[in-house]
Amino acid sequence: MNYDLVAVSVTDLNLYIKDKIAGDEALSAVVVKGEISNFKNHYTGHLYFTLKDDKSLIKCIMFKSYAERLGFMPKDGMKVMVFGSVSVYERDGIYQIYVKAMKQDGVGDLYEAYEKLKADLEKEGLFDEAHKKKIPLKPNVIGVLTSQTGSVIRDIINVSTRRNPSTYIRLFPVSVQGPGAAEQIARGIKLMNEKKLADVLIIGRGGGSLEDLWPFNEEVVARAIYNSKIPIISAVGHETDFTIADFVADLRAPTPSAAAELANPDIFELKEKINLYKQRSRLALKKKVEVMRLRFDKTQASAVFKDPYKKINEYSLVLDKNIRALEVSVKNAYSKAKEKFVEKAARLDALSPLKTLTRGYSITEKQGKIIKSKTDLNKDDEISLRFVDGEKQAKII
């Protein structure tokens, strides 16, 4: 290969390709039809999306000045025709359509399937408010069906532990995208119900295109949610994303973090409210006593009202009893979690190889490797014997 040729920079090459495309009159004014995917309405007002058919796709951008003229809001699954020009974005080295106008060209296949299933299930009654279950005020165990590697479970754990440290999170890892994901989610919901593994369930994933969120638009998931005896909070995608799972679920959260907030009471806020209610009750009782005293002085009521503070003390005792009961409940929940931790730590310690040494055994090592057979040793080999209280060096004779 001849390396004597003058090399050009990546920027120069992309600019060259951009100029070549810009010089092609056929690409300066194109009309392309396809289905919208990965649509994003940027806060700047620009619209970013992918236009695709069954075999290929191309990126598109529509600047704010053109987007403001649209008579509709594009969305994933919508079939459209766009008019614009093809050019290269030299920074990333990609070519895309710079859209100047757009009109609807029917509804995409996925979106059409979504609307049909949504209408059928709504007619059947799966979305009825009467069927929705209440979310428990203070669940002991929150089940989560999502990917074990995504940010969703981390967000839920962070929010839950901040609001109520005694809450136990039970993750049931499932695929949330691609073939078989819907069946995994449905099986997870069924198993959590059969084994009674949680007081409330959160099912969710992060944002994505209509295709990415499709498992949560499958009928098998919708029916699993509807048949669940455990209340379910749906937290799929971003705030603007709506799936069929959202309509069937007992409660819909705009994000996974919001779902954790809805499932977990803020224990510290509850304590403050209790104290506030206690103070208000005492003030109300005190005010009522003052009113009763005035009436007594005015009408010279019977001797029954001569000790109004007795009623205040009775109400105070009831309030104190309720507060103590709440504190005991919180402490019990903390103790149970601590006991589980100690139990698991004890099991781990029992399996430790060092535990074996306390029963009179020793570990033989040669050059840092554990000897498992006599064939691993030869005459004059220097070895190390590890006991529970230290090591000794030895030599094979």
C-alpha positions as a Markdown table, in Angstrom:
| # | Residue | x | y | z |
|---|---|---|---|---|
| 1 | Met | 0.0 | 0.0 | 0.0 |
| 2 | Asn | 1.3 | 3.5 | -0.9 |
| 3 | Tyr | 1.4 | 5.7 | 2.1 |
| 4 | Asp | 3.0 | 8.6 | 0.2 |
| 5 | Leu | -0.5 | 10.0 | -0.6 |
| 6 | Val | -1.5 | 13.1 | 1.3 |
| 7 | Ala | -3.9 | 12.1 | 4.1 |
| 8 | Val | -7.0 | 14.2 | 4.9 |
| 9 | Ser | -8.6 | 14.8 | 8.2 |
| 10 | Val | -12.0 | 13.2 | 9.2 |
| 11 | Thr | -13.5 | 16.7 | 9.1 |
| 12 | Asp | -12.2 | 17.3 | 5.6 |
| 13 | Leu | -13.6 | 14.0 | 4.4 |
| 14 | Asn | -17.0 | 14.6 | 5.9 |
| 15 | Leu | -17.1 | 18.1 | 4.4 |
| 16 | Tyr | -16.2 | 16.7 | 1.0 |
| 17 | Ile | -19.0 | 14.1 | 1.2 |
| 18 | Lys | -21.4 | 16.9 | 2.4 |
| 19 | Asp | -20.5 | 19.0 | -0.6 |
| 20 | Lys | -21.0 | 16.0 | -3.0 |
| 21 | Ile | -24.5 | 15.4 | -1.6 |
| 22 | Ala | -25.3 | 19.1 | -1.6 |
| 23 | Gly | -24.4 | 19.2 | -5.3 |
| 24 | Asp | -26.9 | 16.5 | -6.2 |
| 25 | Glu | -30.1 | 18.2 | -7.2 |
| 26 | Ala | -32.1 | 15.1 | -6.7 |
| 27 | Leu | -31.3 | 15.2 | -3.0 |
| 28 | Ser | -32.0 | 18.9 | -2.5 |
| 29 | Ala | -35.8 | 18.4 | -2.7 |
| 30 | Val | -37.0 | 14.9 | -1.8 |
| 31 | Val | -40.4 | 13.5 | -0.7 |
| 32 | Val | -40.1 | 10.4 | 1.4 |
| 33 | Lys | -42.8 | 8.3 | 3.1 |
| 34 | Gly | -42.3 | 6.0 | 6.1 |
| 35 | Glu | -43.2 | 5.3 | 9.7 |
| 36 | Ile | -42.0 | 7.5 | 12.6 |
| 37 | Ser | -39.9 | 5.8 | 15.3 |
| 38 | Asn | -37.7 | 7.1 | 18.2 |
| 39 | Phe | -39.6 | 10.4 | 18.1 |
| 40 | Lys | -38.3 | 13.2 | 20.4 |
| 41 | Asn | -39.8 | 16.6 | 20.9 |
| 42 | His | -36.8 | 18.6 | 22.1 |
| 43 | Tyr | -37.2 | 21.4 | 24.6 |
| 44 | Thr | -35.7 | 23.7 | 21.9 |
| 45 | Gly | -38.7 | 23.1 | 19.7 |
| 46 | His | -36.7 | 20.9 | 17.2 |
| 47 | Leu | -38.2 | 17.5 | 16.3 |
| 48 | Tyr | -35.9 | 14.5 | 16.0 |
| 49 | Phe | -37.1 | 11.1 | 14.7 |
| 50 | Thr | -36.3 | 8.2 | 12.5 |
| 51 | Leu | -38.3 | 7.4 | 9.3 |
| 52 | Lys | -38.4 | 3.7 | 8.5 |
| 53 | Asp | -40.0 | 1.1 | 6.3 |
| 54 | Asp | -39.8 | -2.7 | 6.6 |
| 55 | Lys | -36.2 | -2.9 | 5.3 |
| 56 | Ser | -34.4 | 0.4 | 6.1 |
| 57 | Leu | -34.4 | 3.7 | 8.1 |
| 58 | Ile | -33.0 | 7.2 | 7.9 |
| 59 | Lys | -32.6 | 9.9 | 10.6 |
| 60 | Cys | -34.6 | 13.1 | 10.3 |
| 61 | Ile | -34.6 | 16.5 | 12.0 |
| 62 | Met | -37.2 | 19.2 | 11.7 |
| 63 | Phe | -36.2 | 22.6 | 13.1 |
| 64 | Lys | -38.5 | 24.7 | 15.3 |
| 65 | Ser | -39.3 | 27.2 | 12.6 |
| 66 | Tyr | -40.8 | 24.5 | 10.4 |
| 67 | Ala | -42.2 | 22.4 | 13.2 |
| 68 | Glu | -44.4 | 25.3 | 14.4 |
| 69 | Arg | -46.3 | 25.2 | 11.1 |
| 70 | Leu | -47.4 | 21.6 | 11.6 |
| 71 | Gly | -51.1 | 21.1 | 12.3 |
| 72 | Phe | -50.5 | 17.9 | 14.3 |
| 73 | Met | -48.0 | 16.4 | 16.7 |
| 74 | Pro | -46.0 | 13.5 | 15.3 |
| 75 | Lys | -45.6 | 10.4 | 17.4 |
| 76 | Asp | -44.1 | 6.9 | 17.2 |
| 77 | Gly | -46.0 | 4.6 | 14.8 |
| 78 | Met | -47.4 | 7.3 | 12.7 |
| 79 | Lys | -47.1 | 7.0 | 8.9 |
| 80 | Val | -46.1 | 10.3 | 7.3 |
| 81 | Met | -44.8 | 11.9 | 4.1 |
| 82 | Val | -41.9 | 14.4 | 4.5 |
| 83 | Phe | -40.5 | 17.0 | 2.2 |
| 84 | Gly | -36.9 | 18.2 | 2.7 |
| 85 | Ser | -33.3 | 17.9 | 1.7 |
| 86 | Val | -30.6 | 15.3 | 2.4 |
| 87 | Ser | -27.4 | 16.5 | 3.9 |
| 88 | Val | -24.5 | 15.3 | 6.0 |
| 89 | Tyr | -24.0 | 16.4 | 9.6 |
| 90 | Glu | -20.3 | 16.5 | 9.5 |
| 91 | Arg | -19.6 | 16.3 | 13.2 |
| 92 | Asp | -21.0 | 12.8 | 13.5 |
| 93 | Gly | -20.5 | 11.8 | 9.8 |
| 94 | Ile | -24.1 | 10.8 | 9.3 |
| 95 | Tyr | -26.5 | 11.9 | 6.6 |
| 96 | Gln | -30.1 | 12.7 | 7.4 |
| 97 | Ile | -33.2 | 14.4 | 6.0 |
| 98 | Tyr | -33.7 | 18.0 | 7.0 |
| 99 | Val | -37.5 | 18.1 | 7.0 |
| 100 | Lys | -39.3 | 21.3 | 5.9 |
| 101 | Ala | -42.9 | 19.9 | 5.7 |
| 102 | Met | -44.8 | 16.8 | 6.8 |
| 103 | Lys | -48.2 | 15.4 | 6.4 |
| 104 | Gln | -49.9 | 12.2 | 7.8 |
| 105 | Asp | -50.0 | 9.2 | 5.6 |
| 106 | Gly | -52.1 | 6.8 | 7.7 |
| 107 | Val | -51.2 | 5.0 | 11.0 |
| 108 | Gly | -48.3 | 2.6 | 11.5 |
| 109 | Asp | -48.9 | -1.1 | 11.9 |
| 110 | Leu | -47.8 | -1.2 | 15.5 |
| 111 | Tyr | -49.8 | 1.9 | 16.5 |
| 112 | Glu | -52.8 | 0.4 | 14.7 |
| 113 | Ala | -52.4 | -2.8 | 16.7 |
| 114 | Tyr | -52.1 | -0.8 | 19.9 |
| 115 | Glu | -55.3 | 1.2 | 19.3 |
| 116 | Lys | -57.2 | -2.0 | 18.4 |
| 117 | Leu | -56.2 | -3.9 | 21.5 |
| 118 | Lys | -56.7 | -0.9 | 23.7 |
| 119 | Ala | -60.3 | -0.5 | 22.3 |
| 120 | Asp | -61.0 | -4.2 | 22.7 |
| 121 | Leu | -59.8 | -4.4 | 26.3 |
| 122 | Glu | -61.5 | -1.2 | 27.3 |
| 123 | Lys | -64.8 | -2.5 | 25.9 |
| 124 | Glu | -64.2 | -5.8 | 27.9 |
| 125 | Gly | -63.9 | -3.7 | 31.1 |
| 126 | Leu | -60.2 | -4.2 | 31.9 |
| 127 | Phe | -59.7 | -0.5 | 32.4 |
| 128 | Asp | -62.7 | 0.0 | 34.7 |
| 129 | Glu | -62.0 | 2.1 | 37.9 |
| 130 | Ala | -64.3 | -0.3 | 39.9 |
| 131 | His | -61.8 | -3.1 | 39.4 |
| 132 | Lys | -58.7 | -1.1 | 40.6 |
| 133 | Lys | -57.3 | -2.0 | 44.0 |
| 134 | Lys | -56.0 | 0.4 | 46.6 |
| 135 | Ile | -52.3 | 0.7 | 47.1 |
| 136 | Pro | -51.5 | -0.3 | 50.8 |
| 137 | Leu | -50.5 | 2.7 | 53.0 |
| 138 | Lys | -47.4 | 1.0 | 54.4 |
| 139 | Pro | -46.3 | -2.1 | 52.5 |
| 140 | Asn | -43.7 | -4.3 | 54.1 |
| 141 | Val | -42.5 | -5.8 | 50.8 |
| 142 | Ile | -42.5 | -4.1 | 47.5 |
| 143 | Gly | -42.0 | -6.4 | 44.5 |
| 144 | Val | -40.3 | -5.0 | 41.3 |
| 145 | Leu | -40.5 | -6.5 | 37.9 |
| 146 | Thr | -37.9 | -5.0 | 35.7 |
| 147 | Ser | -34.4 | -5.5 | 34.3 |
| 148 | Gln | -31.8 | -6.3 | 37.0 |
| 149 | Thr | -29.1 | -4.2 | 35.1 |
| 150 | Gly | -31.1 | -1.0 | 34.3 |
| 151 | Ser | -31.3 | 2.2 | 36.2 |
| 152 | Val | -35.0 | 1.5 | 37.1 |
| 153 | Ile | -34.2 | -0.8 | 40.1 |
| 154 | Arg | -31.5 | 1.6 | 41.4 |
| 155 | Asp | -33.9 | 4.5 | 41.3 |
| 156 | Ile | -36.6 | 2.6 | 43.1 |
| 157 | Ile | -34.2 | 1.4 | 45.8 |
| 158 | Asn | -32.8 | 4.9 | 46.3 |
| 159 | Val | -36.2 | 6.5 | 46.7 |
| 160 | Ser | -37.7 | 3.7 | 48.8 |
| 161 | Thr | -34.8 | 3.6 | 51.3 |
| 162 | Arg | -34.8 | 7.4 | 51.6 |
| 163 | Arg | -38.6 | 7.5 | 52.4 |
| 164 | Asn | -38.8 | 4.4 | 54.6 |
| 165 | Pro | -35.6 | 2.5 | 55.5 |
| 166 | Ser | -37.6 | -0.5 | 56.8 |
| 167 | Thr | -39.2 | -1.3 | 53.4 |
| 168 | Tyr | -38.0 | -4.5 | 51.8 |
| 169 | Ile | -37.5 | -4.5 | 48.0 |
| 170 | Arg | -37.9 | -7.9 | 46.2 |
| 171 | Leu | -36.6 | -7.8 | 42.6 |
| 172 | Phe | -38.0 | -10.3 | 40.1 |
| 173 | Pro | -35.7 | -9.8 | 37.1 |
| 174 | Val | -37.4 | -9.9 | 33.6 |
| 175 | Ser | -36.6 | -8.8 | 30.1 |
| 176 | Val | -38.4 | -5.5 | 29.3 |
| 177 | Gln | -37.7 | -5.5 | 25.6 |
| 178 | Gly | -37.6 | -7.9 | 22.7 |
| 179 | Pro | -39.1 | -11.3 | 21.9 |
| 180 | Gly | -40.4 | -13.2 | 24.9 |
| 181 | Ala | -40.3 | -10.2 | 27.2 |
| 182 | Ala | -44.1 | -10.0 | 27.6 |
| 183 | Glu | -44.4 | -13.6 | 28.5 |
| 184 | Gln | -41.6 | -13.2 | 31.2 |
| 185 | Ile | -43.4 | -10.2 | 32.7 |
| 186 | Ala | -46.7 | -12.1 | 32.8 |
| 187 | Arg | -45.1 | -15.1 | 34.4 |
| 188 | Gly | -43.4 | -12.9 | 37.0 |
| 189 | Ile | -46.8 | -11.3 | 38.0 |
| 190 | Lys | -48.4 | -14.7 | 38.3 |
| 191 | Leu | -45.6 | -16.2 | 40.4 |
| 192 | Met | -45.5 | -13.2 | 42.7 |
| 193 | Asn | -49.2 | -13.7 | 43.3 |
| 194 | Glu | -49.0 | -17.5 | 43.8 |
| 195 | Lys | -46.2 | -17.3 | 46.3 |
| 196 | Lys | -47.5 | -14.0 | 47.9 |
| 197 | Leu | -44.1 | -12.5 | 47.6 |
| 198 | Ala | -45.1 | -8.8 | 47.9 |
| 199 | Asp | -47.7 | -6.4 | 49.2 |
| 200 | Val | -47.6 | -4.2 | 46.1 |
| 201 | Leu | -45.9 | -4.7 | 42.7 |
| 202 | Ile | -44.1 | -2.1 | 40.5 |
| 203 | Ile | -43.6 | -3.1 | 36.8 |
| 204 | Gly | -41.6 | -0.8 | 34.6 |
| 205 | Arg | -38.7 | 0.2 | 32.5 |
| 206 | Gly | -37.1 | 3.4 | 31.1 |
| 207 | Gly | -38.2 | 5.3 | 28.1 |
| 208 | Gly | -37.9 | 4.2 | 24.5 |
| 209 | Ser | -39.7 | 4.0 | 21.1 |
| 210 | Leu | -43.0 | 2.3 | 20.6 |
| 211 | Glu | -41.1 | -0.9 | 19.6 |
| 212 | Asp | -39.0 | -0.8 | 22.8 |
| 213 | Leu | -42.1 | -0.4 | 25.0 |
| 214 | Trp | -44.2 | -3.0 | 23.1 |
| 215 | Pro | -44.0 | -5.8 | 25.7 |
| 216 | Phe | -46.2 | -3.6 | 27.9 |
| 217 | Asn | -48.7 | -3.4 | 25.1 |
| 218 | Glu | -49.2 | -7.1 | 24.8 |
| 219 | Glu | -52.5 | -8.7 | 25.8 |
| 220 | Val | -50.8 | -11.4 | 27.9 |
| 221 | Val | -49.3 | -8.7 | 30.2 |
| 222 | Ala | -52.6 | -6.8 | 30.3 |
| 223 | Arg | -54.5 | -9.8 | 31.5 |
| 224 | Ala | -51.8 | -10.8 | 34.0 |
| 225 | Ile | -52.1 | -7.3 | 35.6 |
| 226 | Tyr | -55.9 | -7.5 | 35.6 |
| 227 | Asn | -56.0 | -10.9 | 37.3 |
| 228 | Ser | -53.4 | -9.9 | 39.9 |
| 229 | Lys | -54.6 | -10.0 | 43.5 |
| 230 | Ile | -51.6 | -7.8 | 44.4 |
| 231 | Pro | -52.0 | -4.1 | 43.6 |
| 232 | Ile | -49.8 | -3.1 | 40.7 |
| 233 | Ile | -48.2 | 0.3 | 39.9 |
| 234 | Ser | -47.2 | 0.7 | 36.2 |
| 235 | Ala | -44.1 | 2.9 | 35.6 |
| 236 | Val | -43.3 | 2.4 | 31.9 |
| 237 | Gly | -41.2 | 4.9 | 29.9 |
| 238 | His | -41.3 | 8.6 | 30.4 |
| 239 | Glu | -44.2 | 10.8 | 31.6 |
| 240 | Thr | -45.5 | 11.3 | 28.0 |
| 241 | Asp | -45.5 | 7.5 | 27.3 |
| 242 | Phe | -48.7 | 5.6 | 27.7 |
| 243 | Thr | -49.0 | 1.8 | 27.4 |
| 244 | Ile | -51.9 | -0.6 | 27.8 |
| 245 | Ala | -50.3 | -1.7 | 31.0 |
| 246 | Asp | -50.8 | 1.8 | 32.3 |
| 247 | Phe | -54.5 | 1.7 | 31.7 |
| 248 | Val | -55.0 | -1.8 | 33.3 |
| 249 | Ala | -52.8 | -1.2 | 36.3 |
| 250 | Asp | -54.3 | -0.1 | 39.6 |
| 251 | Leu | -52.1 | 3.0 | 39.5 |
| 252 | Arg | -50.0 | 4.7 | 36.9 |
| 253 | Ala | -46.8 | 6.5 | 37.7 |
| 254 | Pro | -45.1 | 8.8 | 35.2 |
| 255 | Thr | -41.6 | 7.4 | 36.1 |
| 256 | Pro | -40.1 | 4.5 | 38.1 |
| 257 | Ser | -38.9 | 7.0 | 40.8 |
| 258 | Ala | -42.5 | 8.4 | 41.1 |
| 259 | Ala | -43.7 | 4.8 | 41.5 |
| 260 | Ala | -41.4 | 4.3 | 44.4 |
| 261 | Glu | -42.8 | 7.4 | 46.0 |
| 262 | Leu | -46.3 | 6.3 | 45.5 |
| 263 | Ala | -45.6 | 2.9 | 47.0 |
| 264 | Asn | -43.6 | 4.2 | 50.0 |
| 265 | Pro | -45.0 | 6.5 | 52.6 |
| 266 | Asp | -42.4 | 9.0 | 53.9 |
| 267 | Ile | -42.1 | 7.7 | 57.5 |
| 268 | Phe | -40.5 | 10.9 | 58.7 |
| 269 | Glu | -43.3 | 13.0 | 57.2 |
| 270 | Leu | -45.9 | 10.7 | 58.8 |
| 271 | Lys | -44.3 | 11.2 | 62.2 |
| 272 | Glu | -44.3 | 15.0 | 61.7 |
| 273 | Lys | -48.0 | 14.8 | 60.7 |
| 274 | Ile | -48.9 | 12.7 | 63.8 |
| 275 | Asn | -47.1 | 15.3 | 66.1 |
| 276 | Leu | -48.9 | 18.1 | 64.2 |
| 277 | Tyr | -52.3 | 16.4 | 64.6 |
| 278 | Lys | -51.5 | 15.8 | 68.3 |
| 279 | Gln | -50.8 | 19.5 | 68.8 |
| 280 | Arg | -53.9 | 20.5 | 66.9 |
| 281 | Ser | -56.1 | 18.1 | 68.9 |
| 282 | Arg | -54.7 | 19.5 | 72.1 |
| 283 | Leu | -55.3 | 23.1 | 71.0 |
| 284 | Ala | -58.8 | 22.2 | 69.8 |
| 285 | Leu | -59.6 | 20.5 | 73.1 |
| 286 | Lys | -58.2 | 23.4 | 75.1 |
| 287 | Lys | -60.3 | 25.8 | 73.1 |
| 288 | Lys | -63.4 | 23.7 | 73.6 |
| 289 | Val | -62.7 | 23.6 | 77.3 |
| 290 | Glu | -62.5 | 27.4 | 77.4 |
| 291 | Val | -65.8 | 27.6 | 75.6 |
| 292 | Met | -67.3 | 25.1 | 78.1 |
| 293 | Arg | -65.9 | 27.1 | 81.0 |
| 294 | Leu | -67.5 | 30.3 | 79.7 |
| 295 | Arg | -70.8 | 28.6 | 79.3 |
| 296 | Phe | -70.4 | 27.2 | 82.8 |
| 297 | Asp | -69.7 | 30.5 | 84.3 |
| 298 | Lys | -72.6 | 32.1 | 82.4 |
| 299 | Thr | -75.3 | 29.4 | 83.0 |
| 300 | Gln | -73.9 | 27.9 | 86.2 |
| 301 | Ala | -74.1 | 24.5 | 84.7 |
| 302 | Ser | -74.1 | 21.4 | 86.8 |
| 303 | Ala | -71.1 | 20.1 | 88.7 |
| 304 | Val | -70.4 | 17.6 | 85.9 |
| 305 | Phe | -68.5 | 20.3 | 83.9 |
| 306 | Lys | -66.3 | 21.4 | 86.8 |
| 307 | Asp | -63.3 | 19.3 | 85.6 |
| 308 | Pro | -63.1 | 19.8 | 81.8 |
| 309 | Tyr | -59.4 | 18.9 | 81.8 |
| 310 | Lys | -60.3 | 15.3 | 82.5 |
| 311 | Lys | -61.5 | 14.9 | 78.9 |
| 312 | Ile | -58.3 | 16.5 | 77.6 |
| 313 | Asn | -56.2 | 14.0 | 79.5 |
| 314 | Glu | -58.3 | 11.1 | 78.1 |
| 315 | Tyr | -57.8 | 12.3 | 74.5 |
| 316 | Ser | -54.1 | 12.8 | 75.2 |
| 317 | Leu | -53.8 | 9.2 | 76.4 |
| 318 | Val | -55.4 | 7.9 | 73.3 |
| 319 | Leu | -53.1 | 9.9 | 71.1 |
| 320 | Asp | -50.0 | 8.8 | 73.0 |
| 321 | Lys | -51.2 | 5.2 | 72.7 |
| 322 | Asn | -51.6 | 5.5 | 68.9 |
| 323 | Ile | -48.1 | 7.1 | 68.5 |
| 324 | Arg | -46.5 | 4.4 | 70.6 |
| 325 | Ala | -48.2 | 1.7 | 68.5 |
| 326 | Leu | -46.8 | 3.3 | 65.3 |
| 327 | Glu | -43.3 | 3.5 | 66.8 |
| 328 | Val | -43.5 | -0.2 | 67.8 |
| 329 | Ser | -44.5 | -1.1 | 64.3 |
| 330 | Val | -41.5 | 0.8 | 62.8 |
| 331 | Lys | -39.1 | -0.8 | 65.3 |
| 332 | Asn | -40.5 | -4.3 | 64.6 |
| 333 | Ala | -40.0 | -3.8 | 60.9 |
| 334 | Tyr | -36.4 | -2.7 | 61.5 |
| 335 | Ser | -35.8 | -5.7 | 63.8 |
| 336 | Lys | -37.1 | -8.2 | 61.2 |
| 337 | Ala | -34.8 | -6.7 | 58.6 |
| 338 | Lys | -31.9 | -6.9 | 61.0 |
| 339 | Glu | -32.6 | -10.5 | 61.9 |
| 340 | Lys | -32.7 | -11.5 | 58.2 |
| 341 | Phe | -29.3 | -9.8 | 57.8 |
| 342 | Val | -27.8 | -11.6 | 60.8 |
| 343 | Glu | -29.2 | -15.0 | 59.7 |
| 344 | Lys | -27.7 | -14.6 | 56.2 |
| 345 | Ala | -24.3 | -13.5 | 57.6 |
| 346 | Ala | -24.3 | -16.6 | 59.9 |
| 347 | Arg | -25.0 | -18.9 | 56.9 |
| 348 | Leu | -22.2 | -17.3 | 55.0 |
| 349 | Asp | -19.8 | -17.7 | 57.9 |
| 350 | Ala | -20.7 | -21.4 | 58.2 |
| 351 | Leu | -19.7 | -22.0 | 54.6 |
| 352 | Ser | -16.3 | -20.2 | 55.1 |
| 353 | Pro | -13.3 | -22.5 | 54.5 |
| 354 | Leu | -11.6 | -20.8 | 57.5 |
| 355 | Lys | -14.4 | -22.1 | 59.7 |
| 356 | Thr | -13.1 | -25.6 | 59.0 |
| 357 | Leu | -9.7 | -24.7 | 60.6 |
| 358 | Thr | -11.4 | -24.2 | 64.0 |
| 359 | Arg | -12.3 | -28.0 | 64.0 |
| 360 | Gly | -8.7 | -29.1 | 63.9 |
| 361 | Tyr | -8.1 | -29.2 | 60.2 |
| 362 | Ser | -5.3 | -27.4 | 58.3 |
| 363 | Ile | -4.7 | -26.1 | 54.8 |
| 364 | Thr | -1.6 | -27.1 | 52.8 |
| 365 | Glu | -0.2 | -24.7 | 50.3 |
| 366 | Lys | 2.8 | -24.7 | 48.0 |
| 367 | Gln | 3.9 | -21.5 | 46.3 |
| 368 | Gly | 0.5 | -19.9 | 47.2 |
| 369 | Lys | -1.6 | -22.7 | 45.7 |
| 370 | Ile | -3.7 | -25.1 | 47.8 |
| 371 | Ile | -2.5 | -28.8 | 47.6 |
| 372 | Lys | -5.4 | -31.2 | 47.0 |
| 373 | Ser | -3.6 | -34.4 | 46.3 |
| 374 | Lys | -0.3 | -36.1 | 47.4 |
| 375 | Thr | 0.7 | -36.3 | 43.8 |
| 376 | Asp | 1.0 | -32.5 | 43.8 |
| 377 | Leu | 4.1 | -32.9 | 46.2 |
| 378 | Asn | 7.6 | -34.1 | 45.6 |
| 379 | Lys | 10.6 | -34.7 | 47.8 |
| 380 | Asp | 12.3 | -31.5 | 49.1 |
| 381 | Asp | 9.2 | -29.4 | 48.3 |
| 382 | Glu | 8.7 | -26.5 | 50.7 |
| 383 | Ile | 5.2 | -26.2 | 51.9 |
| 384 | Ser | 3.1 | -23.9 | 54.2 |
| 385 | Leu | 0.6 | -25.3 | 56.7 |
| 386 | Arg | -2.2 | -22.9 | 57.8 |
| 387 | Phe | -3.8 | -23.5 | 61.2 |
| 388 | Val | -6.6 | -21.5 | 62.8 |
| 389 | Asp | -4.0 | -19.6 | 64.9 |
| 390 | Gly | -1.3 | -19.0 | 62.2 |
| 391 | Glu | 1.1 | -20.7 | 59.7 |
| 392 | Lys | 4.1 | -23.0 | 59.8 |
| 393 | Gln | 6.6 | -23.9 | 57.1 |
| 394 | Ala | 7.6 | -27.5 | 56.4 |
| 395 | Lys | 9.6 | -29.6 | 53.9 |
| 396 | Ile | 8.7 | -32.9 | 52.3 |
| 397 | Ile | 11.3 | -35.7 | 53.1 |
